[in-house]
Amino acid sequence: MKKVISDKNIPAIRFQGFEEGWKEKKLEKVGDFSKGRGYSKKHLLKSGCPIILYGRLYTKYQTIIEDVDTFVIPQKDSVYSRGNEVIVPSSGETAEDISRASAVLKAGIVLGGDLNVVSPFENISPVFLALSISNGTSKRELSKRAQGKSVVHLHNSDLRSVKFFHPCLAEQTHIGNYFNKLDGLILLQEQKLEKITNLKKAMLEKMFPKENTDVPEIRFSGFTEKWQNKKLGEVSESLEYGLNAAAIKYDGINKYLRITDIEENSRRFILETLTSPDTDLSNADSYKLRQGDILFARTGASVGKTYHYSEKDGLVYFAGFLIRARIKPNTDSEFVFQNTLKVEYSKFIKITSQRSGQPGVNAKEYSEFAIKMPVLLEQQKIGQYFQSLDKIISQSQQKIQQLKNLKQAMLQKMFI
């Protein structure tokens, strides 16, 4: 690839060997237009003739649709793909979402209603066309043309009049192949993430005793003792409320952690949008987090969400809608934290947080959370095991995000 001098009809980055400016046309000049027909979710079966409904472009979007896992019994006058069509939803929730397209390369797939269908001419790659409609100039134009409020509509007449920039077929093919490979790498990482996430979920069930039992199904060799019933309050030195201060721009040293700063799935501290507490911190040492502290969200929709502090997160003060459990030295804090990711903890929160107004759990109620505890060494081994799984999950998530960022950057630079 090479960078090129800025020009209206030349992208910022293109493959070696291509010099000509891109051609500008209306979409009506690059293909034939038609519509899908019939069918809704109620027609779907476990087997039969493969079908694509417009909702797939929202719930399971792909630039190239190769494998179809929805099926129907074909009806009379159904519309079938001939191979190499581009489909665009004709209804959706927002103008931004509706401006997307997928290439259907296989023949014989039923195309359901609410799908605009473009059959490109021989000099137009369906993959390139789908990418163009979903990004850049064409996407912005389509978003402006989408009509409606609660439900947005996009018709073939809207598509026909949209500007479309394209190079020669060979360059289109190179671009399509490049993004197809990127999508493959993203999918591979997402599959790895799903596997390790499912492994952790399974091990959280098997490495902790089930209800009415005192030993887990799976444990490290050398441990045979029964686990003891404890409560969070028994294994904590204290459970304390956070700092009552507003958040201001990050001062470069003092980090402020609020409920919204805890990532929902990974439970990590979101460091991309740091703030500092708006108060005199000379007398706020009691609100500093230290290694092993666990935070619990105490109110609102995120009640029960937890965070395990690590020194790598720096100097952190915790906010008032959080409760800090300072775990005793003879207890492994990672082991305690992993207990808050189990199904039993979710049930505890659901029951305990019930209020007449918004849900909430106070410090006294959190202190009653039941935890089954093995000896310290076994706690540590279990904590380390899940910590290693979390590290792999975090690395996989970062790789996925890096690949998605690369894709987004290249979409901006490789199209007009």
Secondary structure as GFF3:
##gff-version 3
##sequence-region A 1 416
A	DSSP	beta_strand	2	3	.	.	.	ID=ss1
A	DSSP	beta_strand	13	14	.	.	.	ID=ss2
A	DSSP	beta_strand	23	26	.	.	.	ID=ss3
A	DSSP	three_ten_helix	27	29	.	.	.	ID=ss4
A	DSSP	beta_strand	31	35	.	.	.	ID=ss5
A	DSSP	three_ten_helix	41	43	.	.	.	ID=ss6
A	DSSP	beta_strand	49	52	.	.	.	ID=ss7
A	DSSP	alpha_helix	56	59	.	.	.	ID=ss8
A	DSSP	beta_strand	64	65	.	.	.	ID=ss9
A	DSSP	beta_strand	71	72	.	.	.	ID=ss10
A	DSSP	beta_strand	80	82	.	.	.	ID=ss11
A	DSSP	beta_strand	85	89	.	.	.	ID=ss12
A	DSSP	beta_strand	91	92	.	.	.	ID=ss13
A	DSSP	alpha_helix	95	98	.	.	.	ID=ss14
A	DSSP	beta_strand	102	104	.	.	.	ID=ss15
A	DSSP	beta_strand	107	111	.	.	.	ID=ss16
A	DSSP	beta_strand	115	120	.	.	.	ID=ss17
A	DSSP	alpha_helix	126	134	.	.	.	ID=ss18
A	DSSP	alpha_helix	136	145	.	.	.	ID=ss19
A	DSSP	beta_strand	152	153	.	.	.	ID=ss20
A	DSSP	alpha_helix	156	160	.	.	.	ID=ss21
A	DSSP	beta_strand	163	166	.	.	.	ID=ss22
A	DSSP	alpha_helix	169	206	.	.	.	ID=ss23
A	DSSP	beta_strand	228	231	.	.	.	ID=ss24
A	DSSP	beta_strand	236	241	.	.	.	ID=ss25
A	DSSP	beta_strand	247	249	.	.	.	ID=ss26
A	DSSP	beta_strand	255	257	.	.	.	ID=ss27
A	DSSP	three_ten_helix	259	261	.	.	.	ID=ss28
A	DSSP	three_ten_helix	271	273	.	.	.	ID=ss29
A	DSSP	beta_strand	275	277	.	.	.	ID=ss30
A	DSSP	three_ten_helix	281	283	.	.	.	ID=ss31
A	DSSP	three_ten_helix	285	287	.	.	.	ID=ss32
A	DSSP	beta_strand	294	297	.	.	.	ID=ss33
A	DSSP	beta_strand	306	308	.	.	.	ID=ss34
A	DSSP	three_ten_helix	311	313	.	.	.	ID=ss35
A	DSSP	beta_strand	316	318	.	.	.	ID=ss36
A	DSSP	beta_strand	322	327	.	.	.	ID=ss37
A	DSSP	alpha_helix	333	339	.	.	.	ID=ss38
A	DSSP	alpha_helix	343	352	.	.	.	ID=ss39
A	DSSP	alpha_helix	363	366	.	.	.	ID=ss40
A	DSSP	beta_strand	370	373	.	.	.	ID=ss41
A	DSSP	alpha_helix	376	413	.	.	.	ID=ss42
###
